[in-house]
Amino acid sequence: MNLPGHRFEATAARPGPPDARGHLFNGGTIARYRTALADGVDRVAKRVADADRPFTGVTPAALAPRVDEIDLDRPLGDAGAALDELDAVYLRDAVWFHHPRYLAHLNCPVVIPALLGEAVLSAVNSSLDTWDQSVGATLVERRLVDWTAARIGLGPAADGVFTSGGSQSNLQALLLAREEACRDALAPEARRELLPRLRIITSAAGHFSVQKSAKLLGLAPDAVLTVPTDGQRRMIPAAVRRQVDRCRREGLVVMAVVATAGTTDFGSIDPLGDIATLCATAGVWLHVDAAYGCGLLVSPTRRHLLDGIERADSVTVDYHKSFFQPVSSSAVLVRDRRTLRHATYHADYLNPARMVEQRIPNQVDKSLQTTRRFDALKLWLTLRVMGPDAVGALFDEVVDRAAGAWELISEDPRFEVVTRSPLSTVVFRYLPTGPNRHHADAANLHAREALAASGAALVASTTVDGRHFLKFTLLNPETTLDDVGHVLELVAAHAGRYVHERTTPDLACRVG
């Protein structure tokens, strides 16, 4: 039927690629779905079973041509063929965090219930922005937020939302802190005058996302004030107090203090109780970045290390670090749910005001994201299958192992070790003797690179007081002290060989 004044030409439907609909997941393609996923699972399982080292040592120069030569406009048409190709460009050279000699970054091996959750949530594909896209998923996430807030001890008015990771959680927490600091500056002129005067105090060992957040939030270039740490690499409360006092004298406004429960390099935990008292007295928002240390929330033996966290205004937790969850699984929690209003915007198509009146729960009202995965399901199934005590026991194991590694290294005269961590990192370096000591920085950098090139183990590196150090991050309960000792011998061999080649005249000439 044509509308008056309009003429419609009949056009032939443009055919799609052969069998395109057959790739859609629905009731008619269940057999294909099962076959494809089973094939993928089998291939990953074989790679995991056969992995005798955490890495192959492949270089970007060697791998990039394999990826670049693939013509994405010419499909293979078969899941098996695509998996064969994927094995060549990804699985064969993947870094395996489950391997006991992966000791580099804050990447944990994952538990099977969480992998089950990943498979379920990807297939159903719920989006955690509005109720009519998620239904039960919204309630599951809210229940987990409440559970986490209770573990922290934030009180009955607490709330929060899942995020993509610690950096986003820190950003949202500081957004809320900024808006709370500006709540009395209602006029645009007053806000423009206040924003350049806002300051954030954090420690020299805090996460770089604090600086990044300040930039994203439009604060002044010098808005982040770092205070020194003590011998255990913890924020010094007296230094925080001095900064707060100085800011007030200079007409600046401290919008937040960021304490850390588990610094990335040292695993140090700031004195949370003392800092909380200081912030309460000064009327300053306290944010605790517990992205790493949140595993202590379920520890059967070490929960007391987080004492004082319950007094924070906001807290970051990363389940994908110390709860053995696949990436991504993180959350930001707040003491007062009303502060989450600073992230709320209404769109008529999404969360109109009438939904608030009808008490329809929409997670988009709390989140910086709109479309968002049901990542909470992974943690839900982990808790329902294993329980929190089992997860905490696994985290306790890696903390115990790190303590043993620290003792092992501290007793070895070839190495220098930094402060003992209450969590699961060990910062150390190979230390040449006598006149060769000036080669230490280069020798440790070389050892890390040589180790990675061999694929036999992976360790991280960092700088401490301007010097290059190596770092073990233990998050795998399967890692033994024998594994640690073996990696130390490899480090010593690579570093020692480097020093020897540069201090032996004949070899030095050849190397030069």
Secondary structure as the mmCIF struct_conf table of DSSP 4:
data_model
#
loop_
_struct_conf.conf_type_id
_struct_conf.id
_struct_conf.beg_label_comp_id
_struct_conf.beg_label_asym_id
_struct_conf.beg_label_seq_id
_struct_conf.end_label_comp_id
_struct_conf.end_label_asym_id
_struct_conf.end_label_seq_id
HELX_LH_PP_P HELX_LH_PP_P1 ASN A 2 LEU A 3
TURN_TY1_P TURN_TY1_P1 PRO A 4 GLY A 5
HELX_LH_PP_P HELX_LH_PP_P2 ALA A 12 PRO A 15
BEND BEND1 PRO A 17 PRO A 17
TURN_TY1_P TURN_TY1_P2 PRO A 18 ASP A 19
BEND BEND2 ALA A 20 ALA A 20
HELX_RH_3T_P HELX_RH_3T_P1 ARG A 21 HIS A 23
BEND BEND3 LEU A 24 LEU A 24
BEND BEND4 ASN A 26 ASN A 26
TURN_TY1_P TURN_TY1_P3 GLY A 27 GLY A 28
HELX_RH_AL_P HELX_RH_AL_P1 ILE A 30 ASP A 50
BEND BEND5 ASP A 52 PRO A 54
HELX_RH_AL_P HELX_RH_AL_P2 PRO A 60 ASP A 68
TURN_TY1_P TURN_TY1_P4 GLU A 69 GLU A 69
TURN_TY1_P TURN_TY1_P5 LEU A 72 ASP A 73
BEND BEND6 ARG A 74 ARG A 74
HELX_RH_AL_P HELX_RH_AL_P3 ALA A 79 VAL A 89
TURN_TY1_P TURN_TY1_P6 TYR A 90 TYR A 90
HELX_RH_3T_P HELX_RH_3T_P2 LEU A 91 ASP A 93
TURN_TY1_P TURN_TY1_P7 PHE A 97 HIS A 98
BEND BEND7 HIS A 99 HIS A 99
TURN_TY1_P TURN_TY1_P8 PRO A 100 ARG A 101
STRN STRN1 TYR A 102 LEU A 103
BEND BEND8 ALA A 104 LEU A 106
HELX_RH_AL_P HELX_RH_AL_P4 ILE A 112 VAL A 124
TURN_TY1_P TURN_TY1_P9 LEU A 128 ASP A 129
BEND BEND9 THR A 130 THR A 130
HELX_RH_AL_P HELX_RH_AL_P5 TRP A 131 SER A 134
TURN_TY1_P TURN_TY1_P10 VAL A 135 VAL A 135
HELX_RH_AL_P HELX_RH_AL_P6 GLY A 136 ILE A 152
TURN_TY1_P TURN_TY1_P11 GLY A 153 GLY A 153
TURN_TY1_P TURN_TY1_P12 PRO A 156 ALA A 157
STRN STRN2 ASP A 159 THR A 163
BEND BEND10 SER A 164 GLY A 165
HELX_RH_AL_P HELX_RH_AL_P7 GLY A 166 ALA A 181
TURN_TY1_P TURN_TY1_P13 CYS A 182 ASP A 184
BEND BEND11 ALA A 187 ALA A 187
HELX_RH_AL_P HELX_RH_AL_P8 PRO A 188 LEU A 194
HELX_RH_3T_P HELX_RH_3T_P3 LEU A 195 ARG A 197
STRN STRN3 LEU A 198 SER A 203
TURN_TY1_P TURN_TY1_P14 ALA A 204 ALA A 205
BEND BEND12 GLY A 206 GLY A 206
TURN_TY1_P TURN_TY1_P15 PHE A 208 PHE A 208
HELX_RH_AL_P HELX_RH_AL_P9 SER A 209 LEU A 216
TURN_TY1_P TURN_TY1_P16 LEU A 217 GLY A 218
TURN_TY1_P TURN_TY1_P17 PRO A 221 ASP A 222
STRN STRN4 VAL A 224 VAL A 227
STRN STRN5 THR A 229 THR A 229
TURN_TY1_P TURN_TY1_P18 GLY A 231 GLN A 232
BEND BEND13 ARG A 233 ARG A 233
STRN STRN6 MET A 235 MET A 235
HELX_RH_AL_P HELX_RH_AL_P10 PRO A 237 ARG A 249
TURN_TY1_P TURN_TY1_P19 GLU A 250 GLY A 251
STRN STRN7 VAL A 253 THR A 260
STRN STRN8 ALA A 261 ALA A 261
BEND BEND14 GLY A 262 GLY A 262
TURN_TY1_P TURN_TY1_P20 THR A 264 PHE A 266
STRN STRN9 ILE A 269 ILE A 269
HELX_RH_AL_P HELX_RH_AL_P11 LEU A 272 ALA A 282
TURN_TY1_P TURN_TY1_P21 GLY A 283 GLY A 283
STRN STRN10 TRP A 285 ALA A 290
TURN_TY1_P TURN_TY1_P22 ALA A 291 TYR A 292
HELX_RH_3T_P HELX_RH_3T_P4 GLY A 293 VAL A 298
TURN_TY1_P TURN_TY1_P23 PRO A 300 ARG A 302
HELX_RH_3T_P HELX_RH_3T_P5 ARG A 303 LEU A 306
TURN_TY1_P TURN_TY1_P24 ASP A 307 GLY A 308
HELX_RH_3T_P HELX_RH_3T_P6 ILE A 309 ARG A 311
BEND BEND15 ASP A 313 ASP A 313
STRN STRN11 SER A 314 ASP A 318
HELX_RH_AL_P HELX_RH_AL_P12 TYR A 319 SER A 322
BEND BEND16 PHE A 323 PHE A 323
BEND BEND17 VAL A 327 VAL A 327
STRN STRN12 SER A 330 VAL A 334
BEND BEND18 ARG A 335 ARG A 335
HELX_RH_3T_P HELX_RH_3T_P7 ARG A 337 ALA A 343
TURN_TY1_P TURN_TY1_P25 ASP A 348 LEU A 350
BEND BEND19 ASN A 351 ASN A 351
HELX_RH_AL_P HELX_RH_AL_P13 ALA A 353 GLU A 357
TURN_TY1_P TURN_TY1_P26 GLN A 358 ARG A 359
HELX_RH_3T_P HELX_RH_3T_P8 GLN A 363 ASP A 365
TURN_TY1_P TURN_TY1_P27 LYS A 366 LYS A 366
BEND BEND20 LEU A 368 LEU A 368
BEND BEND21 THR A 370 THR A 371
TURN_TY1_P TURN_TY1_P28 ASP A 375 ASP A 375
HELX_RH_AL_P HELX_RH_AL_P14 ALA A 376 VAL A 385
TURN_TY1_P TURN_TY1_P29 MET A 386 MET A 386
HELX_RH_AL_P HELX_RH_AL_P15 PRO A 388 SER A 410
TURN_TY1_P TURN_TY1_P30 GLU A 411 GLU A 411
TURN_TY1_P TURN_TY1_P31 PRO A 413 ARG A 414
STRN STRN13 PHE A 415 VAL A 417
HELX_LH_PP_P HELX_LH_PP_P3 THR A 419 SER A 421
BEND BEND22 PRO A 422 SER A 424
STRN STRN14 THR A 425 TYR A 430
HELX_RH_3T_P HELX_RH_3T_P9 GLY A 434 HIS A 439
HELX_RH_AL_P HELX_RH_AL_P16 ALA A 440 SER A 454
TURN_TY1_P TURN_TY1_P32 GLY A 455 GLY A 455
BEND BEND23 ALA A 456 ALA A 456
STRN STRN15 LEU A 458 VAL A 464
TURN_TY1_P TURN_TY1_P33 ASP A 465 GLY A 466
STRN STRN16 ARG A 467 THR A 473
TURN_TY1_P TURN_TY1_P34 PRO A 477 GLU A 478
HELX_RH_AL_P HELX_RH_AL_P17 LEU A 481 THR A 503
BEND BEND24 THR A 504 THR A 504
HELX_RH_AL_P HELX_RH_AL_P18 PRO A 505 VAL A 511
#
